[in-house]
Amino acid sequence: MPSEEAHGKEVLMINNILYIDSCVRQNSRTRRLARHLLGKLEGRITTINLDEKRLSPHTCISLPERDSLISVCDFSSEYFNTAKEFANADTIVIAAPYWDMSFPASLKIYIENIMVQGITFGYTEDGQPLGLCKAKELFYVSTAGGPVVPHNEGYEYIKGLANIYWGIEKTHIFQAESLDIVGADVEAILAKTMHEIDVAMAK
Ligand SMILES: Cc1cc2nc3c(=O)[nH]c(=O)nc-3n(C[C@H](O)[C@H](O)[C@H](O)COP(=O)(O)O)c2cc1C
């Protein structure tokens, strides 16, 4: 657990972990892997279950309202709490099944909600994106029914956002593939990914 010196006393800093769960199935294998990873992280976990939370996508009514608040940096509305929570987390864990070569739509809607200029990102004077998020690391956990080729587009997209817009430099993916192939040894495939998590997190 991180600590720092303040006035000669050691102050324990709590690692605030934000766990974004976009899994839908009751016996989700992705969620199982994500929970295994969470068991390896020290800190206080806040869970957002996107299936339960049912965030709204932008609409012709909500978008101009939101834009007008952002333009005057008025973030007092409850609407901005989701973005603030994301910006203030120390570690982000995303559980996202591999759907249609990326991830469930609920995760895209979540991203629409947290992409708030002035909270999660800004721009430099010369117009370059500037990350405003506190997190140092983001973990992306996924499972796929078939092989993931050539790479997980969902993760690549999240990695791009993390690096370019959120200011989160370190991103990691843990994924299990080919779980729905006839004859697949699902438990063995999941155990292999859990072992990869154990090895990576022991470093
Ligand atoms: C709506 C939907 C879309 C899917 N799209 C893909 C896909 O593009 N490629 C693939 O390999 N598997 C695909 N699958 C299979 C899932 O990736 C696989 O079953 C995964 O393990 C589901 O994760 P879960 O057990 O956490 O629900 C899809 C499944 C669903 C329900």
The ligand as a Tripos MOL2 file, in Angstrom:
@<TRIPOS>MOLECULE
LIG
   31    33     1     0     0
SMALL
NO_CHARGES

@<TRIPOS>ATOM
      1 C1        -23.3410  -10.2810  -28.0130 C.3       1 LIG1
      2 C2        -22.1300  -11.1680  -28.0880 C.ar      1 LIG1
      3 C3        -21.1370  -10.8940  -29.0170 C.ar      1 LIG1
      4 C4        -20.0050  -11.7020  -29.0970 C.ar      1 LIG1
      5 N1        -19.0310  -11.4130  -30.0160 N.ar      1 LIG1
      6 C5        -17.9260  -12.2050  -30.0980 C.ar      1 LIG1
      7 C6        -16.8750  -11.9220  -31.0340 C.ar      1 LIG1
      8 O1        -16.9290  -10.9740  -31.8170 O.2       1 LIG1
      9 N2        -15.8070  -12.7410  -31.0520 N.ar      1 LIG1
     10 C7        -15.6830  -13.8190  -30.2020 C.ar      1 LIG1
     11 O2        -14.6740  -14.5020  -30.2460 O.2       1 LIG1
     12 N3        -16.6500  -14.0920  -29.2820 N.ar      1 LIG1
     13 C8        -17.7590  -13.3200  -29.2140 C.ar      1 LIG1
     14 N4        -18.7450  -13.6000  -28.2930 N.ar      1 LIG1
     15 C9        -18.5220  -14.6920  -27.3110 C.3       1 LIG1
     16 C10       -17.9830  -14.1120  -25.9990 C.3       1 LIG1
     17 O3        -16.8030  -13.3550  -26.2430 O.3       1 LIG1
     18 C11       -17.6360  -15.1910  -24.9840 C.3       1 LIG1
     19 O4        -18.7100  -16.0510  -24.7440 O.3       1 LIG1
     20 C12       -17.1530  -14.5390  -23.6790 C.3       1 LIG1
     21 O5        -16.4570  -15.4820  -22.9110 O.3       1 LIG1
     22 C13       -18.3040  -13.9760  -22.8860 C.3       1 LIG1
     23 O6        -17.8500  -13.5410  -21.6620 O.3       1 LIG1
     24 P1        -18.6380  -13.8320  -20.3000 P.3       1 LIG1
     25 O7        -18.5210  -15.3020  -19.9790 O.co2     1 LIG1
     26 O8        -17.9350  -12.9630  -19.3360 O.co2     1 LIG1
     27 O9        -20.0680  -13.4210  -20.5370 O.co2     1 LIG1
     28 C14       -19.8750  -12.8160  -28.2120 C.ar      1 LIG1
     29 C15       -20.8870  -13.0870  -27.2740 C.ar      1 LIG1
     30 C16       -21.9990  -12.2750  -27.2090 C.ar      1 LIG1
     31 C17       -23.0870  -12.5970  -26.2000 C.3       1 LIG1
@<TRIPOS>BOND
     1     1     2 1
     2     2     3 ar
     3     2    30 ar
     4     3     4 ar
     5     4     5 ar
     6     4    28 ar
     7     5     6 ar
     8     6     7 ar
     9     6    13 1
    10     7     8 2
    11     7     9 ar
    12     9    10 ar
    13    10    11 2
    14    10    12 ar
    15    12    13 ar
    16    13    14 ar
    17    14    15 1
    18    14    28 ar
    19    15    16 1
    20    16    17 1
    21    16    18 1
    22    18    19 1
    23    18    20 1
    24    20    21 1
    25    20    22 1
    26    22    23 1
    27    23    24 1
    28    24    25 2
    29    24    26 1
    30    24    27 1
    31    28    29 ar
    32    29    30 ar
    33    30    31 1
@<TRIPOS>SUBSTRUCTURE
     1 LIG1         1 GROUP 0 **** ****
